[in-house]
Structures are given as structure tokens and as C-alpha cells.
């Protein structure tokens, strides 16, 4: 394949543009915010789990408090009923039974109220835990949002750079002959640098020095011959630095 030496030199501009695009894509994949987001998301999930545990424990104790309140209320109603019966003029046997029951109800009420007080104190402590867990979750969510905003800002800048570089690359590519561009793209598709400046005996693409035989063949080639590195296959662009 042949191409004007000036046209071949434009391959270096194309390779530079591709290298910059690769660097931008690498930065997009390796933004520190990506790892930070993963960590922040794990923290949010952990705080949500902690809140669920705290709310569940509080809810269980809250139901227990209400159960005890209902039981105390039932005891008080029973006590009032017994007192009403006594006031209505019960027989001596009924009075004795009612007095015994009132004593039993008083003891039961005392036990229930003590239990109720203890459970209410526990509920109060758990309510504090729920509040702290909610605050911790809110803080973790705020941190996640802040990191996500930083990531979005960084990506926006990189996307702008990528769009600019892609536009410059497209202009360079359009200025190249189709066959030369096709060769460049086939080499690039293999994952390496597709074109490099020959500096002395060193390939600018793979940074390896050509052996004497290969170097002589390159130097003996016509100026418009498209020559390639025997090591990496890249197109060797020759300029005054190649002597």
C-alpha cells in the first residue's frame, strides 16, 4: 500500500486522538466516585436495616404497652363493678367474695402497672434508638447523594471532552484515504496502537527497537510506502526523526 508521506503523518494525529479518547474512557471507568458510591450504597443499606430492626423492636414494645394498658383498664372496670355491687347492698357472703376479689384485683393492678412502667421505659429507650437510626440513615443518604452529584459532574466533564475529541478524530479520519484508514482501523481493532512515529530505530507504537535487518528494510522503502513494525504491526510513520 502506498500513501503520500504527508498523509501518513496525519495518522499520528489520529493515533493521538485515539489515545486521548482511550484515556478519557479509562478515567470514566476508574472515577474514584464509583467506588465511593458503592461504599455509600452499602452504608445506606446497612442503616436501613438498622432502622428496620429498631422500628420493629419499638413496634413490638408499643403493642405490649397497649396490651398492658388494656389489661389495667379491664381490672379497673372490674374493680368499679365490684364497688358498685357492694354499694347496691349485697349479702354478707357476696360482700366477703367481693372484698376478696377487690384485694386480688388490687394486687393484679399493681403487678400490671409495674410491668407497664418497665415496658414504657424500654419503649422510650427504643424510641431514642429509632430517632438515632433515622438520623443516621438520613446522613448516609445525604452522603450518597453528594457522591452521586460529584460523579455526575465528573462524567459530564468527561463526556464533553469525549465529544470534542471524537469530533476532532472524525475530521482527521475523513481526511485520510479509505484504504489507509481501513488498514489503521484493522490494526487498532486488535487492541494496540495502530500508528507510531519511527524515531531512530524505535517504534513509537510499541516502544521496541527494530532489529538491523527490519530497520534497513524500512529505510530502503520508498517514501510513499506504508510500512509496518514487525513487532506490533503498527504503521510506522517516517519523518526526519526516522533517520
PAKEGU-847947 format. One record per residue: residue in one letter; x, y, z of N, C-alpha, C in turn. Coordinates in Angstrom, 2 decimals, decimal comma, padded with zeros to 5 digits, always signed. Layout:
! residues N
("a" (X Y Z) (X Y Z) (X Y Z))
...
//
This chain:
! residues 243
("x" (+000,84 -001,20 +000,00) (+000,00 +000,00 +000,00) (+000,87 +001,24 +000,00))
("x" (+000,41 +002,24 -000,73) (+001,14 +003,49 -000,80) (+000,26 +004,64 -000,35))
("x" (+000,89 +005,65 +000,21) (+000,19 +006,86 +000,63) (+001,21 +007,97 +000,75))
("x" (+000,81 +009,17 +000,38) (+001,70 +010,32 +000,46) (+002,25 +010,44 +001,88))
("x" (+003,56 +010,72 +002,02) (+004,16 +010,84 +003,36) (+003,41 +011,84 +004,25))
("x" (+002,93 +012,95 +003,66) (+002,19 +013,95 +004,45) (+000,88 +013,36 +004,98))
("x" (+000,25 +012,52 +004,14) (-000,99 +011,86 +004,57) (-000,69 +010,87 +005,68))
("x" (+000,41 +010,13 +005,53) (+000,78 +009,17 +006,57) (+001,02 +009,86 +007,91))
("x" (+001,58 +011,07 +007,84) (+001,86 +011,78 +009,09) (+000,57 +012,13 +009,84))
("x" (-000,53 +012,27 +009,07) (-001,80 +012,55 +009,75) (-002,28 +011,36 +010,59))
("x" (-001,72 +010,18 +010,30) (-002,04 +009,03 +011,14) (-001,59 +009,23 +012,58))
("x" (-000,50 +010,01 +012,74) (-000,03 +010,29 +014,11) (-001,05 +011,12 +014,87))
("x" (-001,67 +012,07 +014,16) (-002,73 +012,88 +014,80) (-003,92 +011,99 +015,16))
("x" (-004,22 +011,05 +014,27) (-005,34 +010,14 +014,54) (-005,02 +009,25 +015,75))
("x" (-003,78 +008,75 +015,80) (-003,38 +007,92 +016,93) (-003,39 +008,70 +018,23))
("x" (-002,99 +009,97 +018,17) (-003,02 +010,82 +019,37) (-004,46 +011,01 +019,84))
("x" (-005,36 +011,24 +018,89) (-006,77 +011,43 +019,24) (-007,34 +010,15 +019,87))
("x" (-006,98 +009,01 +019,29) (-007,47 +007,75 +019,85) (-006,89 +007,51 +021,25))
("x" (-005,64 +007,88 +021,44) (-005,02 +007,72 +022,75) (-005,73 +008,59 +023,79))
("x" (-006,07 +009,82 +023,40) (-006,79 +010,71 +024,32) (-008,18 +010,16 +024,61))
("x" (-008,84 +009,63 +023,60) (-010,17 +009,04 +023,83) (-010,07 +007,85 +024,77))
("x" (-009,04 +007,04 +024,60) (-008,84 +005,90 +025,49) (-008,61 +006,36 +026,92))
("x" (-007,86 +007,44 +027,08) (-007,59 +007,96 +028,43) (-008,89 +008,47 +029,07))
("x" (-009,70 +009,14 +028,27) (-010,98 +009,64 +028,80) (-011,87 +008,47 +029,22))
("x" (-011,94 +007,44 +028,37) (-012,76 +006,27 +028,69) (-012,23 +005,56 +029,94))
("x" (-010,91 +005,51 +030,07) (-010,33 +004,90 +031,27) (-010,70 +005,69 +032,52))
("x" (-010,64 +007,02 +032,40) (-010,99 +007,86 +033,56) (-012,46 +007,66 +033,93))
("x" (-013,31 +007,48 +032,92) (-014,73 +007,26 +033,20) (-014,94 +005,96 +033,97))
("x" (-014,17 +004,93 +033,61) (-014,32 +003,64 +034,28) (-013,68 +003,61 +035,66))
("x" (-012,73 +004,51 +035,89) (-011,96 +004,45 +037,14) (-012,16 +005,68 +038,03))
("x" (-013,28 +006,37 +037,85) (-013,56 +007,51 +038,72) (-013,58 +007,06 +040,18))
("x" (-012,90 +007,76 +041,07) (-012,92 +007,37 +042,49) (-014,33 +007,40 +043,06))
("x" (-015,18 +008,26 +042,47) (-016,55 +008,37 +042,97) (-017,33 +007,06 +042,78))
("x" (-016,94 +006,24 +041,80) (-017,65 +004,98 +041,57) (-017,48 +004,04 +042,77))
("x" (-016,25 +003,93 +043,26) (-016,02 +003,11 +044,46) (-016,68 +003,74 +045,68))
("x" (-016,63 +005,07 +045,74) (-017,24 +005,77 +046,88) (-018,75 +005,58 +046,88))
("x" (-019,35 +005,55 +045,69) (-020,80 +005,33 +045,60) (-021,14 +003,92 +046,09))
("x" (-020,33 +002,94 +045,67) (-020,57 +001,57 +046,13) (-020,51 +001,48 +047,65))
("x" (-019,52 +002,13 +048,24) (-019,39 +002,13 +049,70) (-020,56 +002,85 +050,36))
("x" (-020,95 +004,00 +049,77) (-022,06 +004,77 +050,34) (-023,37 +004,01 +050,23))
("x" (-023,56 +003,27 +049,12) (-024,78 +002,47 +048,96) (-024,83 +001,35 +049,99))
("x" (-023,69 +000,73 +050,25) (-023,66 -000,31 +051,28) (-023,98 +000,27 +052,65))
("x" (-023,48 +001,48 +052,90) (-023,75 +002,14 +054,19) (-025,23 +002,46 +054,32))
("x" (-025,85 +002,91 +053,24) (-027,29 +003,22 +053,26) (-028,09 +001,95 +053,54))
("x" (-027,73 +000,87 +052,86) (-028,45 -000,39 +053,10) (-028,31 -000,84 +054,55))
("x" (-027,10 -000,70 +055,09) (-026,87 -001,10 +056,48) (-027,71 -000,25 +057,44))
("x" (-027,76 +001,06 +057,18) (-028,53 +001,96 +058,05) (-030,02 +001,69 +057,92))
("x" (-030,47 +001,33 +056,71) (-031,89 +000,99 +056,55) (-032,23 -000,27 +057,33))
("x" (-031,33 -001,24 +057,27) (-031,56 -002,48 +058,03) (-031,61 -002,19 +059,52))
("x" (-030,68 -001,35 +059,99) (-030,67 -000,99 +061,41) (-031,96 -000,29 +061,81))
("x" (-032,47 +000,57 +060,93) (-033,72 +001,28 +061,22) (-034,89 +000,30 +061,29))
("x" (-034,92 -000,64 +060,37) (-035,99 -001,65 +060,37) (-035,97 -002,43 +061,69))
("x" (-034,78 -002,84 +062,12) (-034,66 -003,58 +063,38) (-035,15 -002,73 +064,55))
("x" (-034,73 -001,46 +064,57) (-035,13 -000,56 +065,67) (-036,63 -000,31 +065,66))
("x" (-037,19 -000,08 +064,47) (-038,64 +000,17 +064,37) (-039,44 -001,06 +064,74))
("x" (-038,95 -002,22 +064,35) (-039,66 -003,47 +064,69) (-039,68 -003,70 +066,19))
("x" (-038,52 -003,49 +066,83) (-038,45 -003,66 +068,29) (-039,35 -002,65 +068,99))
("x" (-039,35 -001,41 +068,50) (-040,21 -000,39 +069,10) (-041,68 -000,75 +068,92))
("x" (-042,03 -001,21 +067,71) (-043,42 -001,57 +067,44) (-043,88 -002,71 +068,34))
("x" (-042,99 -003,70 +068,55) (-043,34 -004,83 +069,43) (-043,62 -004,35 +070,86))
("x" (-042,74 -003,47 +071,35) (-042,94 -002,96 +072,72) (-044,16 -002,04 +072,79))
("x" (-044,41 -001,30 +071,72) (-045,57 -000,41 +071,71) (-046,86 -001,23 +071,82))
("x" (-046,90 -002,36 +071,10) (-048,07 -003,24 +071,22) (-048,19 -003,82 +072,63))
("x" (-047,03 -004,13 +073,23) (-047,05 -004,67 +074,59) (-047,57 -003,63 +075,58))
("x" (-047,17 -002,37 +075,40) (-047,66 -001,30 +076,27) (-049,18 -001,17 +076,14))
("x" (-049,67 -001,21 +074,92) (-051,13 -001,09 +074,70) (-051,88 -002,28 +075,28))
("x" (-051,26 -003,46 +075,18) (-051,90 -004,65 +075,79) (-052,02 -004,49 +077,30))
("x" (-050,93 -004,02 +077,91) (-050,96 -003,82 +079,36) (-051,95 -002,73 +079,75))
("x" (-052,02 -001,68 +078,94) (-052,98 -000,61 +079,22) (-054,40 -001,16 +079,18))
("x" (-054,66 -002,02 +078,21) (-056,00 -002,62 +078,12) (-056,29 -003,50 +079,34))
("x" (-055,29 -004,27 +079,75) (-055,49 -005,14 +080,90) (-055,73 -004,32 +082,17))
("x" (-054,97 -003,25 +082,35) (-055,17 -002,39 +083,52) (-056,57 -001,78 +083,49))
("x" (-057,00 -001,38 +082,31) (-058,32 -000,79 +082,17) (-059,41 -001,81 +082,51))
("x" (-059,20 -003,06 +082,07) (-060,18 -004,11 +082,39) (-060,24 -004,36 +083,90))
("x" (-059,07 -004,36 +084,55) (-059,04 -004,54 +086,01) (-059,77 -003,40 +086,71))
("x" (-059,56 -002,19 +086,24) (-060,22 -001,03 +086,86) (-061,74 -001,10 +086,67))
("x" (-062,15 -001,54 +085,50) (-063,60 -001,67 +085,27) (-064,20 -002,74 +086,18))
("x" (-063,45 -003,85 +086,31) (-063,93 -004,93 +087,19) (-064,00 -004,44 +088,63))
("x" (-063,00 -003,68 +089,03) (-062,99 -003,13 +090,39) (-064,18 -002,20 +090,61))
("x" (-064,45 -001,34 +089,61) (-065,57 -000,41 +089,74) (-066,91 -001,15 +089,79))
("x" (-066,99 -002,23 +089,00) (-068,23 -003,02 +089,01) (-068,46 -003,64 +090,40))
("x" (-067,35 -004,17 +090,98) (-067,47 -004,77 +092,31) (-067,87 -003,74 +093,34))
("x" (-067,33 -002,56 +093,26) (-067,67 -001,50 +094,22) (-069,12 -001,07 +094,05))
("x" (-069,55 -001,06 +092,80) (-070,95 -000,70 +092,56) (-071,88 -001,75 +093,16))
("x" (-071,49 -003,03 +093,03) (-072,31 -004,10 +093,61) (-072,36 -004,00 +095,13))
("x" (-071,21 -003,67 +095,73) (-071,17 -003,51 +097,18) (-072,04 -002,35 +097,62))
("x" (-072,02 -001,29 +096,86) (-072,81 -000,11 +097,22) (-074,31 -000,36 +097,04))
("x" (-074,63 -001,32 +096,20) (-076,04 -001,59 +095,92) (-076,69 -002,43 +097,01))
("x" (-075,88 -002,93 +097,95) (-076,43 -003,70 +099,05) (-076,36 -005,19 +098,83))
("x" (-075,20 -005,74 +098,78) (-075,02 -007,17 +098,59) (-075,15 -007,90 +099,92))
("x" (-075,34 -009,22 +099,83) (-075,43 -010,04 +101,04) (-074,05 -010,15 +101,68))
("x" (-074,03 -010,66 +102,93) (-072,76 -010,79 +103,65) (-071,79 -011,68 +102,89))
("x" (-072,32 -012,80 +102,35) (-071,45 -013,71 +101,58) (-070,92 -013,03 +100,32))
("x" (-071,80 -012,28 +099,65) (-071,37 -011,56 +098,44) (-070,34 -010,49 +098,78))
("x" (-070,57 -009,80 +099,91) (-069,62 -008,77 +100,32) (-068,24 -009,37 +100,57))
("x" (-068,23 -010,53 +101,23) (-066,95 -011,19 +101,51) (-066,24 -011,55 +100,19))
("x" (-067,02 -012,11 +099,27) (-066,43 -012,51 +097,98) (-065,93 -011,28 +097,22))
("x" (-066,73 -010,22 +097,27) (-066,34 -009,01 +096,54) (-065,08 -008,38 +097,13))
("x" (-065,01 -008,38 +098,47) (-063,82 -007,81 +099,11) (-062,57 -008,63 +098,75))
("x" (-062,72 -009,95 +098,72) (-061,59 -010,81 +098,34) (-061,17 -010,53 +096,90))
("x" (-062,16 -010,39 +096,04) (-061,85 -010,13 +094,64) (-061,19 -008,77 +094,48))
("x" (-061,64 -007,77 +095,24) (-061,03 -006,44 +095,16) (-059,57 -006,49 +095,57))
("x" (-059,28 -007,27 +096,60) (-057,88 -007,41 +097,01) (-057,04 -008,05 +095,89))
("x" (-057,62 -009,09 +095,28) (-056,92 -009,76 +094,17) (-056,72 -008,80 +093,00))
("x" (-057,76 -008,02 +092,69) (-057,67 -007,05 +091,59) (-056,63 -005,97 +091,88))
("x" (-056,55 -005,58 +093,16) (-055,57 -004,55 +093,53) (-054,16 -005,05 +093,32))
("x" (-053,94 -006,31 +093,74) (-052,61 -006,90 +093,53) (-052,31 -007,04 +092,03))
("x" (-053,32 -007,50 +091,29) (-053,13 -007,66 +089,84) (-052,85 -006,34 +089,16))
("x" (-053,57 -005,32 +089,60) (-053,36 -003,99 +089,02) (-051,96 -003,48 +089,32))
("x" (-051,48 -003,73 +090,53) (-050,14 -003,29 +090,90) (-049,08 -003,97 +090,04))
("x" (-049,25 -005,28 +089,85) (-048,30 -006,03 +089,02) (-048,31 -005,50 +087,58))
("x" (-049,51 -005,30 +087,06) (-049,63 -004,81 +085,68) (-049,03 -003,42 +085,51))
("x" (-049,27 -002,56 +086,48) (-048,76 -001,19 +086,39) (-047,24 -001,17 +086,49))
("x" (-046,68 -002,03 +087,36) (-045,21 -002,12 +087,42) (-044,64 -002,62 +086,10))
("x" (-045,28 -003,64 +085,55) (-044,83 -004,19 +084,27) (-044,99 -003,14 +083,16))
("x" (-046,10 -002,43 +083,22) (-046,35 -001,39 +082,23) (-045,28 -000,30 +082,29))
("x" (-044,92 +000,10 +083,50) (-043,90 +001,14 +083,67) (-042,56 +000,68 +083,10))
("x" (-042,20 -000,57 +083,38) (-040,93 -001,10 +082,89) (-040,91 -001,15 +081,36))
("x" (-042,00 -001,62 +080,78) (-042,06 -001,72 +079,32) (-042,07 -000,33 +078,69))
("x" (-042,73 +000,63 +079,32) (-042,76 +002,00 +078,78) (-041,36 +002,62 +078,79))
("x" (-040,58 +002,30 +079,85) (-039,20 +002,79 +079,91) (-038,37 +002,17 +078,78))
("x" (-038,59 +000,88 +078,52) (-037,89 +000,22 +077,44) (-038,31 +000,81 +076,09))
("x" (-039,59 +001,08 +075,96) (-040,09 +001,67 +074,72) (-039,48 +003,05 +074,49))
("x" (-039,34 +003,80 +075,56) (-038,75 +005,14 +075,44) (-037,30 +005,05 +074,95))
("x" (-036,57 +004,07 +075,48) (-035,18 +003,89 +075,04) (-035,14 +003,48 +073,57))
("x" (-036,05 +002,59 +073,18) (-036,08 +002,16 +071,79) (-036,53 +003,28 +070,86))
("x" (-037,39 +004,14 +071,34) (-037,81 +005,29 +070,53) (-036,62 +006,20 +070,24))
("x" (-035,73 +006,32 +071,23) (-034,50 +007,08 +071,03) (-033,63 +006,40 +069,96))
("x" (-033,57 +005,06 +070,01) (-032,80 +004,33 +069,01) (-033,37 +004,54 +067,61))
("x" (-034,69 +004,53 +067,52) (-035,35 +004,76 +066,22) (-034,98 +006,13 +065,68))
("x" (-035,03 +007,14 +066,56) (-034,69 +008,50 +066,14) (-033,25 +008,58 +065,65))
("x" (-032,34 +007,96 +066,41) (-030,93 +007,99 +066,02) (-030,71 +007,22 +064,71))
("x" (-031,42 +006,11 +064,56) (-031,28 +005,32 +063,33) (-031,78 +006,10 +062,13))
("x" (-032,87 +006,82 +062,31) (-033,39 +007,64 +061,20) (-032,41 +008,75 +060,84))
("x" (-031,82 +009,36 +061,86) (-030,84 +010,41 +061,60) (-029,61 +009,84 +060,88))
("x" (-029,18 +008,65 +061,30) (-028,02 +008,02 +060,65) (-028,33 +007,67 +059,21))
("x" (-029,55 +007,20 +058,94) (-029,95 +006,88 +057,57) (-030,01 +008,14 +056,73))
("x" (-030,57 +009,20 +057,28) (-030,64 +010,47 +056,55) (-029,24 +010,97 +056,20))
("x" (-028,32 +010,84 +057,14) (-026,94 +011,26 +056,91) (-026,28 +010,41 +055,83))
("x" (-026,51 +009,09 +055,88) (-025,92 +008,20 +054,88) (-026,50 +008,48 +053,50))
("x" (-027,80 +008,74 +053,43) (-028,43 +009,04 +052,14) (-027,92 +010,37 +051,58))
("x" (-027,70 +011,34 +052,46) (-027,16 +012,63 +052,01) (-025,76 +012,47 +051,46))
("x" (-024,96 +011,63 +052,12) (-023,59 +011,37 +051,64) (-023,62 +010,69 +050,28))
("x" (-024,53 +009,73 +050,12) (-024,67 +009,04 +048,84) (-025,05 +010,03 +047,74))
("x" (-026,01 +010,89 +048,03) (-026,44 +011,89 +047,05) (-025,29 +012,81 +046,67))
("x" (-024,50 +013,21 +047,66) (-023,38 +014,13 +047,41) (-022,34 +013,47 +046,50))
("x" (-022,04 +012,19 +046,76) (-021,06 +011,48 +045,93) (-021,61 +011,27 +044,52))
("x" (-022,90 +010,97 +044,41) (-023,52 +010,79 +043,11) (-023,47 +012,09 +042,29))
("x" (-023,67 +013,21 +042,96) (-023,60 +014,50 +042,27) (-022,18 +014,78 +041,78))
("x" (-021,17 +014,41 +042,60) (-019,79 +014,58 +042,17) (-019,49 +013,69 +040,96))
("x" (-019,99 +012,46 +041,02) (-019,79 +011,55 +039,89) (-020,44 +012,11 +038,63))
("x" (-021,67 +012,60 +038,75) (-022,37 +013,13 +037,59) (-021,64 +014,34 +037,01))
("x" (-021,09 +015,18 +037,90) (-020,34 +016,35 +037,44) (-019,07 +015,92 +036,70))
("x" (-018,38 +014,93 +037,27) (-017,15 +014,44 +036,63) (-017,47 +013,80 +035,29))
("x" (-018,54 +013,01 +035,24) (-018,92 +012,35 +033,99) (-019,32 +013,37 +032,94))
("x" (-020,00 +014,42 +033,37) (-020,40 +015,45 +032,43) (-019,19 +016,10 +031,77))
("x" (-018,16 +016,39 +032,58) (-016,93 +016,95 +032,02) (-016,23 +016,00 +031,09))
("x" (-016,19 +014,72 +031,45) (-015,54 +013,72 +030,60) (-016,33 +013,50 +029,32))
("x" (-017,64 +013,54 +029,41) (-018,46 +013,38 +028,21) (-018,24 +014,53 +027,25))
("x" (-018,08 +015,74 +027,78) (-017,80 +016,90 +026,93) (-016,45 +016,73 +026,24))
("x" (-015,46 +016,27 +027,01) (-014,13 +016,04 +026,44) (-014,19 +014,96 +025,38))
("x" (-014,94 +013,91 +025,67) (-015,03 +012,81 +024,72) (-015,71 +013,26 +023,43))
("x" (-016,76 +014,06 +023,55) (-017,46 +014,54 +022,35) (-016,54 +015,42 +021,52))
("x" (-015,77 +016,29 +022,19) (-014,84 +017,16 +021,46) (-013,77 +016,34 +020,76))
("x" (-013,18 +015,40 +021,48) (-012,13 +014,57 +020,90) (-012,66 +013,71 +019,76))
("x" (-013,88 +013,20 +019,93) (-014,46 +012,37 +018,89) (-014,69 +013,18 +017,62))
("x" (-015,10 +014,44 +017,81) (-015,28 +015,31 +016,65) (-013,97 +015,56 +015,93))
("x" (-012,92 +015,82 +016,69) (-011,60 +016,04 +016,09) (-011,11 +014,78 +015,39))
("x" (-011,33 +013,65 +016,03) (-010,91 +012,37 +015,44) (-011,64 +012,13 +014,10))
("x" (-012,94 +012,38 +014,09) (-013,72 +012,15 +012,87) (-013,21 +013,01 +011,71))
("x" (-012,84 +014,26 +012,03) (-012,32 +015,15 +010,98) (-011,01 +014,61 +010,41))
("x" (-010,14 +014,14 +011,28) (-008,87 +013,58 +010,83) (-009,12 +012,33 +009,97))
("x" (-010,01 +011,47 +010,46) (-010,29 +010,22 +009,75) (-010,85 +010,49 +008,35))
("x" (-011,70 +011,51 +008,24) (-012,29 +011,83 +006,94) (-011,26 +012,34 +005,94))
("x" (-010,15 +012,86 +006,45) (-009,13 +013,41 +005,55) (-008,18 +012,33 +005,02))
("x" (-008,33 +011,09 +005,47) (-007,43 +010,01 +005,09) (-008,03 +009,16 +003,96))
("x" (-007,20 +008,61 +003,10) (-007,70 +007,69 +002,07) (-008,39 +006,49 +002,72))
("x" (-009,41 +005,98 +002,06) (-010,20 +004,89 +002,63) (-009,36 +003,65 +002,92))
("x" (-008,46 +003,30 +001,99) (-007,69 +002,08 +002,20) (-006,72 +002,22 +003,37))
("x" (-006,12 +003,41 +003,51) (-005,19 +003,64 +004,61) (-005,94 +003,66 +005,95))
("x" (-007,10 +004,30 +005,95) (-007,91 +004,34 +007,18) (-008,39 +002,94 +007,55))
("x" (-008,77 +002,15 +006,54) (-009,24 +000,79 +006,82) (-008,13 -000,05 +007,44))
("x" (-006,91 +000,10 +006,92) (-005,77 -000,63 +007,50) (-005,55 -000,19 +008,94))
("x" (-005,56 +001,11 +009,16) (-005,37 +001,64 +010,52) (-006,42 +001,06 +011,47))
("x" (-007,68 +001,04 +011,04) (-008,76 +000,56 +011,91) (-008,64 -000,93 +012,18))
("x" (-008,17 -001,71 +011,18) (-007,99 -003,15 +011,41) (-006,92 -003,40 +012,47))
("x" (-005,84 -002,64 +012,38) (-004,76 -002,79 +013,37) (-005,26 -002,37 +014,75))
("x" (-005,97 -001,25 +014,79) (-006,47 -000,73 +016,06) (-007,47 -001,69 +016,70))
("x" (-008,25 -002,38 +015,88) (-009,26 -003,30 +016,40) (-008,64 -004,45 +017,19))
("x" (-007,36 -004,71 +016,95) (-006,68 -005,79 +017,67) (-006,25 -005,37 +019,07))
("x" (-006,46 -004,09 +019,38) (-006,22 -003,64 +020,75) (-004,94 -002,88 +020,99))
("x" (-004,11 -002,71 +019,97) (-002,87 -001,98 +020,16) (-002,92 -000,58 +019,57))
("x" (-001,79 +000,10 +019,62) (-001,66 +001,41 +018,96) (-001,45 +001,14 +017,48))
("x" (-002,24 +001,80 +016,62) (-002,24 +001,44 +015,20) (-001,20 +002,17 +014,38))
("x" (-000,66 +003,26 +014,89) (+000,35 +004,01 +014,13) (+001,31 +004,67 +015,11))
("x" (+002,60 +004,68 +014,75) (+003,58 +005,31 +015,61) (+004,73 +005,89 +014,81))
("x" (+005,33 +006,91 +015,36) (+006,46 +007,57 +014,71) (+007,71 +006,70 +014,87))
("x" (+008,41 +006,50 +013,76) (+009,70 +005,80 +013,83) (+010,76 +006,82 +014,24))
("x" (+011,29 +006,65 +015,43) (+012,32 +007,55 +015,96) (+013,63 +006,79 +016,04))
("x" (+014,52 +007,08 +015,09) (+015,75 +006,30 +015,01) (+015,40 +004,88 +014,65))
("x" (+015,64 +003,97 +015,58) (+015,29 +002,57 +015,33) (+014,10 +002,13 +016,19))
("x" (+013,47 +003,05 +016,92) (+012,41 +002,70 +017,87) (+011,04 +002,96 +017,28))
("x" (+010,16 +001,98 +017,43) (+008,76 +002,14 +017,02) (+008,03 +002,96 +018,07))
("x" (+007,37 +004,03 +017,62) (+006,65 +004,87 +018,56) (+005,39 +004,25 +019,11))
("x" (+004,94 +003,13 +018,50) (+003,72 +002,48 +018,98) (+004,01 +001,52 +020,12))
("x" (+004,98 +000,61 +019,92) (+005,27 -000,40 +020,95) (+006,53 -000,09 +021,74))
("x" (+007,27 +000,95 +021,34) (+008,49 +001,41 +022,01) (+009,62 +000,37 +021,95))
("x" (+009,56 -000,54 +020,98) (+010,61 -001,55 +020,81) (+011,49 -001,14 +019,63))
("x" (+012,79 -001,35 +019,76) (+013,71 -001,03 +018,67) (+013,70 -002,15 +017,62))
("x" (+013,65 -001,74 +016,36) (+013,69 -002,70 +015,27) (+015,09 -003,30 +015,17))
("x" (+015,15 -004,57 +014,77) (+016,49 -005,13 +014,57) (+017,08 -004,56 +013,29))
("x" (+018,35 -004,78 +013,08) (+019,07 -004,14 +011,98) (+018,43 -004,47 +010,63))
("x" (+018,07 -005,74 +010,42) (+017,51 -006,15 +009,13) (+016,19 -005,44 +008,86))
("x" (+015,29 -005,43 +009,87) (+013,99 -004,79 +009,70) (+014,17 -003,29 +009,50))
("x" (+015,09 -002,69 +010,23) (+015,32 -001,27 +010,11) (+015,83 -000,91 +008,72))
("x" (+016,72 -001,71 +008,18) (+017,23 -001,46 +006,84) (+016,12 -001,56 +005,80))
("x" (+015,22 -002,54 +005,98) (+014,11 -002,69 +005,04) (+013,21 -001,46 +005,07))
("x" (+012,98 -000,95 +006,28) (+012,12 +000,23 +006,41) (+012,78 +001,43 +005,75))
("x" (+014,06 +001,60 +005,98) (+014,77 +002,76 +005,44) (+014,91 +002,68 +003,92))
("x" (+014,94 +001,47 +003,40) (+015,06 +001,31 +001,96) (+013,73 +001,45 +001,23))
("x" (+012,64 +001,41 +001,99) (+011,32 +001,53 +001,36) (+011,12 +002,93 +000,82))
("x" (+010,33 +003,03 -000,24) (+010,03 +004,34 -000,83) (+009,28 +005,20 +000,17))
("x" (+009,37 +006,50 -000,01) (+008,76 +007,42 +000,94) (+007,26 +007,28 +001,02))
("x" (+006,61 +006,84 -000,05) (+005,15 +006,71 -000,01) (+004,71 +005,28 +000,30))
("x" (+005,67 +004,39 +000,58) (+005,29 +003,04 +001,00) (+004,76 +003,09 +002,43))
("x" (+003,72 +002,34 +002,67) (+003,18 +002,21 +004,02) (+003,86 +001,01 +004,65))
("x" (+004,74 +001,26 +005,61) (+005,49 +000,19 +006,25) (+004,98 -000,04 +007,66))
("x" (+005,23 -001,26 +008,18) (+004,71 -001,61 +009,50) (+005,80 -002,19 +010,39))
("x" (+005,57 -002,04 +011,69) (+006,51 -002,57 +012,67) (+006,38 -004,09 +012,72))
("x" (+007,51 -004,76 +012,63) (+007,47 -006,22 +012,66) (+007,10 -006,76 +014,03))
("x" (+007,24 -005,93 +015,07) (+006,94 -006,38 +016,44) (+005,46 -006,28 +016,77))
("x" (+004,85 -005,11 +016,52) (+003,45 -004,88 +016,93) (+002,49 -004,74 +015,77))
("x" (+003,02 -004,60 +014,55) (+002,16 -004,48 +013,38) (+001,67 -003,08 +013,10))
("x" (+002,04 -002,10 +013,94) (+001,59 -000,73 +013,73) (+002,20 -000,13 +012,47))
("x" (+001,50 +000,84 +011,89) (+002,04 +001,57 +010,75) (+003,16 +002,47 +011,25))
("x" (+004,31 +002,36 +010,64) (+005,46 +003,19 +011,01) (+005,46 +004,44 +010,15))
("x" (+005,30 +005,57 +010,82) (+005,30 +006,85 +010,10) (+006,71 +007,41 +010,15))
("x" (+007,27 +007,68 +008,98) (+008,65 +008,14 +008,90) (+008,71 +009,64 +008,64))
("x" (+009,54 +010,30 +009,42) (+009,80 +011,74 +009,24) (+011,29 +011,93 +009,31))
("x" (+011,72 +013,19 +009,43) (+013,13 +013,48 +009,56) (+013,73 +012,83 +010,80))
("x" (+012,92 +012,56 +011,83) (+013,41 +011,92 +013,06) (+013,71 +010,45 +012,86))
("x" (+013,29 +009,91 +011,71) (+013,45 +008,48 +011,48) (+014,81 +008,11 +010,94))
("x" (+015,64 +009,09 +010,63) (+016,96 +008,79 +010,06) (+017,95 +008,43 +011,16))
//
